[in-house]
Amino acid sequence: MKIGWGTGIALLYGAFVVMIGVLVYSSMRQDFDLVSKDYYQKELVFQDIIDAGKNQAGLSRPVDIMHTGNLITFSFPPEFAGAEIKGDITFYAPVNAAWDRSYPITGNGNVFSVPVGSMEQTLYKVKISWESGGKKYYQENELLNR
C-alpha cells in the first residue's frame, strides 16, 4: 500500500495534535507549590529581612551549621554567648511544600540543635531568623540532608 503525500501530512498533523493533547493533559495534572501561602504579606516586609541580613553581616562570623548523625547543630557567633535569643529556624524544601519544617529558637546560649528524624532526604534552604538585644538578624544557607 502506497501512502501519498496528502495522507502523510494528515498523519503528521494528527500526531502533532495528539502530542499537544498529551502535553496539555499532563501539565494540568502537575502540582505547583508556591514559596509560601502568605507570599504577598511576606513580600511587604521584605525590607525588614534585608536589614536583618545586613545586621548579620556585621557579626564576627555567620551561624555555623553542622549536620552530625541525627542532629543539625546551629552555633551562633560569640556575641550571643549568654544573651537571650528568640526566633525560628525554617527548613524550606523547594521540591515539596509538605517537607518544610520550622523550629523555634528560645533561651540563652549560642548553640541549638534540631532533630533530623522527620525530615526528608533532600536539599533544604535553611532560613535562620532571630532577635537578640532588640536587633533582628537573618541568614540563609543550603543544607543537603542525607
C-alpha distance (Angstrom), angle and dihedral (degrees) to the residues before:
residue distance angle dihedral
M1 . . .
K2 3.75 . .
I3 3.83 120.0 .
G4 3.78 114.9 -148.5
W5 3.78 125.3 -140.8
G6 3.82 91.9 -104.2
T7 3.81 91.4 55.7
G8 3.81 90.6 46.8
I9 3.80 91.5 53.2
A10 3.82 90.7 47.9
L11 3.82 91.0 50.7
L12 3.80 91.6 47.8
Y13 3.81 91.2 49.2
G14 3.81 91.1 47.4
A15 3.84 91.4 50.2
F16 3.82 89.5 50.0
V17 3.82 91.8 51.6
V18 3.82 91.5 48.6
M19 3.84 90.8 48.5
I20 3.82 92.1 50.5
G21 3.82 89.6 47.9
V22 3.81 91.1 52.8
L23 3.83 91.3 48.4
V24 3.82 92.2 49.5
Y25 3.81 91.5 47.8
S26 3.81 93.4 49.1
S27 3.80 92.6 46.4
M28 3.81 91.0 51.5
R29 3.82 89.7 56.6
Q30 3.84 93.2 51.1
D31 3.82 116.1 110.7
F32 3.81 115.7 -138.3
D33 3.80 120.6 -163.6
L34 3.78 120.2 -159.1
V35 3.79 118.5 -137.2
S36 3.79 87.8 -105.1
K37 3.79 136.4 -14.6
D38 3.80 92.9 -118.2
Y39 3.80 93.8 46.3
Y40 3.81 96.4 141.5
Q41 3.80 94.8 50.6
K42 3.82 90.1 49.9
E43 3.80 90.1 50.0
L44 3.81 89.9 58.6
V45 3.83 91.6 59.2
F46 3.80 95.4 41.9
Q47 3.83 91.9 113.0
D48 3.82 88.2 63.1
I49 3.83 88.9 56.2
I50 3.81 90.5 50.2
D51 3.81 90.9 50.8
A52 3.82 91.6 47.2
G53 3.81 89.2 50.9
K54 3.80 89.6 53.5
N55 3.81 89.6 51.0
Q56 3.82 89.7 51.9
A57 3.82 91.0 49.7
G58 3.81 88.6 58.3
L59 3.81 92.8 60.4
S60 3.81 123.4 101.4
R61 3.82 91.2 -108.3
P62 3.81 138.8 -11.0
V63 3.79 123.9 -97.5
D64 3.81 108.2 -78.4
I65 3.80 115.8 -132.2
M66 3.81 118.0 -159.4
H67 3.80 124.4 -179.0
T68 3.80 109.8 -156.0
G69 3.78 123.6 162.7
N70 3.80 110.7 -52.2
L71 3.81 96.0 -13.8
I72 3.77 137.7 74.1
T73 3.80 109.0 -153.4
F74 3.79 123.7 -156.3
S75 3.79 115.8 -159.2
F76 3.79 113.2 -166.8
P77 3.83 122.3 -152.1
P78 3.82 119.4 -84.9
E79 3.82 90.7 -102.5
F80 3.80 87.9 77.3
A81 3.82 98.1 51.1
G82 3.81 105.6 131.1
A83 3.82 92.7 -2.4
E84 3.79 122.5 122.7
I85 3.80 111.6 -106.2
K86 3.81 125.0 -166.4
G87 3.75 126.0 179.1
D88 3.76 143.6 82.5
I89 3.77 142.1 -88.8
T90 3.79 114.8 -140.7
F91 3.79 124.2 -165.8
Y92 3.81 106.4 -156.3
A93 3.82 116.0 -165.3
P94 3.83 109.8 -162.2
V95 3.82 90.0 -162.8
N96 3.81 98.4 61.8
A97 3.80 131.4 5.2
A98 3.82 90.9 -147.3
W99 3.82 89.0 66.8
D100 3.82 94.2 60.1
R101 3.80 115.6 115.8
S102 3.80 132.6 -170.8
Y103 3.81 128.4 -165.8
P104 3.83 128.1 -174.4
I105 3.80 122.9 -123.2
T106 3.78 112.7 -145.2
G107 3.76 136.3 154.9
N108 3.77 141.2 34.9
G109 3.76 123.4 -53.8
N110 3.72 135.9 60.3
V111 3.83 103.4 -107.7
F112 3.81 123.6 77.9
S113 3.80 129.3 172.1
V114 3.79 131.1 -155.2
P115 3.85 124.7 -163.0
V116 3.80 116.4 -119.9
G117 3.82 96.9 -158.7
S118 3.83 99.2 102.4
M119 3.80 96.6 38.3
E120 3.80 124.2 102.6
Q121 3.78 122.8 -121.9
T122 3.78 100.6 -103.8
L123 3.79 143.3 101.7
Y124 3.80 111.2 -70.9
K125 3.76 129.6 -167.0
V126 3.81 104.1 -139.2
K127 3.80 113.1 -148.6
I128 3.80 114.1 -168.1
S129 3.79 115.2 -169.5
W130 3.79 118.7 174.2
E131 3.78 143.4 156.3
S132 3.77 129.1 -147.5
G133 3.77 130.5 165.2
G134 3.80 92.2 2.4
K135 3.82 92.6 -58.1
K136 3.79 125.4 111.6
Y137 3.82 123.6 -139.4
Y138 3.80 133.0 -171.4
Q139 3.80 133.9 -172.3
E140 3.82 134.4 172.5
N141 3.80 127.1 -159.9
E142 3.78 137.0 163.6
L143 3.81 119.8 -120.0
L144 3.78 127.6 -174.2
N145 3.80 108.4 -148.4
R146 3.82 110.5 -153.9
